[in-house]
Amino acid sequence: MTRAMDKWGPHQEQFGWIAVPGDAAARHLFGGSSWRILGGAESPPRPCLLLTLDLSALPGSGLGGVTQLPLALYLNCDLGEQAQEYQFDVQARQINWLAGDCASGQQLAPEDALPEPLPERRVSLRPMQPDERPGDEERYWSACDSFLGGEGFLRVLGAPIWLSKPLEAACVCRRPMRYVASMGYEVFGEPSVFLEGEQVLFVGEMAFYFFLCADCRRVRVLSQPSS
């Protein structure tokens, strides 16, 4: 059983950032195809690049010498709570997809599909505001409003917004993987932070959590439903 205090409290006060559109000099990227993704489905929908984080611009992130961190996942396939996993090579700018398969019938309807790849945009990371760090129950629910349907749906480091019980991940090397980022969703009818027109970044009423093993350069993506 999940205790409420597992989701908020002083242990959830860690400082982090929210991904927002940046200017031409911004160090991080949303979308694009600057990494080659090998494996996964052979035809669309395929795993897509969500963010590329330049960790040299985040001093003190403590991610074991990783300088560039690609965050990728299936965007046009409903995998439910199936884990997704990949290994990345910074020098080759290559992602090798290891786990998470889009089976027949799991594809999103064409009218709901997001572009593959996502349009590339420069990204800045703004510091989380106090009401985006779930140090108590009131701020937890405020952070949820931002994470699920608001402007703060892409969180980098800091405290995760757990929708149910806290998640953990272990690498094949048996070391614990570190939480590094999470994605909530945008809502239809509201302007998108990164997309144009009527499209919004919505993969379902889910939140996705990215965990990193810096030694193995592996990322595991876990998810939780919002209800």
N, C-alpha and C positions, 0 to 999 in steps of 0.2 A: 504494500500500500504506500502511495506517495504522500509524504507529509508536506503541508503547505510551505513549511520553513525550508524545504529542499529547494524551493523555487525562488525564494527571496530571503534577504537577511544580510548581515555584515559581510558574509563570505561572498556575496554577489555584488560587491562594490567595485570590482576591478575596472580600471580605466580601459577604454577602447575607443573605436572609431565607427562612424557611419559613412558608407560610400555614397558620394554625391557627384554630379557632373563637375568636371574641372576644366581649366583653361588649357591652352596648347602646351604649356610647360609642365602639366601635371604628370606625375611619375607612374601612375597606375592606369590600367586599361579595363574597360568594360567590353565584353564580347570580342568580336573579330576572329581572325584565323591565324594569329601569329604563332600558335603552337600546332603541330601536326598531331592528330589523334589517330592512333592505330588500334585496331580491335573494336569491340562493340559491334553493333548491328552493321551489316554490309550496305544497307540502303536506309534512307531516311525513314523514321527519325533515328538520328545518331547522337552520341554524346556531344555536347556543345560546351565551348569555353564561355564561362560566366565572367570571371574576373582574372586579371593577372596583377598580382601585388608585387611591387618593388620593395622588398623588405629592407634594402639599404636606406630607404627613406623613412624607416621606422626604427630608429635607434633604440636598443634595449628590448626589442621584441623577443630576444632569446630563443630563436628558432634554429639553433644548431648550425649556423653558417649557411642556411638557405638564403640565397639572394633574390631569386625570382620564384614566386609561388603561383602556379596556375590552379584555378578552381574551376572544375568542370563537372557536369552532370547531364542526365537526360532531361530535356525540357519539354519535349513533345510526346512523352510516354508516361503513362500512369503506372509506376512500379510499386505503388503502395508503400509499404515499409521495407521493401527489399533494399539491402545494402548495395552501394556502388563503390567501386574501388579502382584506383589506378596508380601507376608509378610514373614519375616524370624525370626527364633528363634536361637540365637547364642548358647545357652546352649545345645539345642537338635541338633544343626547343621542341621536344617530342613527349607525348603522353601515350603510355601503353595501357590500354583499358584491360582490367583484370576481372572485374565482377560487376554484375548488374546487366541483365538482358531484357530487351524489349520484346516480349512475346506477342504473337498475333492477338489482336483485340485490345491491346493495351494502349495503342496509339490514340492521341487526342484527336478529336474531330477536326477536319480541315479548317473550319471557321474559327477554331480556338488556337490553331497552331501558331507558334512563334517562328520568326525567321531563323534559318540555320545557314550560316552562323548568325549570331546576333550582331547588329550594327556596331562597329567599333567606335567607342567614345573615350576620351580622356576622363580620368576619375581623380577626384581629390578625396581625402579622408578628413572629415571634420571630427573633432573630439565629441564623444557622447556627452550629452547634457545630464545634469543630475537626475532628471525624471526618466532618463533612458537607461539608468543603472538600477537594477531591482534590489535596492538595499532594504526595502520594506514593502509591505503589501500594496500600499497606495502607488508607489513608484513601479512596482511590478505590473499592475494593470495599466498604468500610463504607458510603460514601455511596450506592452502587448499591443496597445492601440497603434503605436508607431510601427511595430514590427509586422503586424498583420493588417495590411490595408493602408498603412501610412508611409511617410517619407523615409522612415528608418528601417526599411525592410532588408537592407544589406548591412550586416554587422560584422566588424573585423576585430578579432581579439576581444578583450574585456570579458564581461559576464554574459553567457548565453541566456536567452529567454527560453526556458524549458516550458513546454506546453503540458507535459505530464511529468514523468519521473526523469531525473537527470540521466543522461546517456554517457557511456564510456566506450572506448574502443582500444583494442590491443593489436599491435602489428604482428606479422608472421614471425618477427624476430623476438616476440614475447615482451617487448617493451610497451608500456602504455603510450598511446597516441595522444597528442595534445589538441584540444579544441582550438581552432584558429579562426573560424568564420561561420556565419549562418545566413540563410536566406528565408525570409517570410514570403509575403506576396503583396501585390498591388490589387486594387479592386476595380472592376469595370465601371465606367462612367466617370472616373476621376482621371486627370492627366497623369501620364506615366512620368517617372523620374528620368528614365533613359530612352524610352521608345517614343516613336512619333505616331501621329494619327490617333486612332481609337484603340490601338493595341496596348495591353498592359502585361507586366510580367507576372503571370498567374499560371502555375502548374497544377493547381488544386489547393484545397484547404489544408495545406501541409506546410511544415517548416523543415528545412534541410540544414544539417549541421556537418561541418567539414572538420575532420581530425587528421593531424599530420604526424608521421614518424619522420623526423628530420634525418635520422641516420640512414634509413632505407629509401628516403624520397618517395614515400607512399602516402596517399591520401585516401581516407575512407569517408564516404558520405552516408550519414544515417538520417532518418526522418521521423517525424511525429505528426499525427493528424491534429488539427486544431479543435476538433470536437469528438 
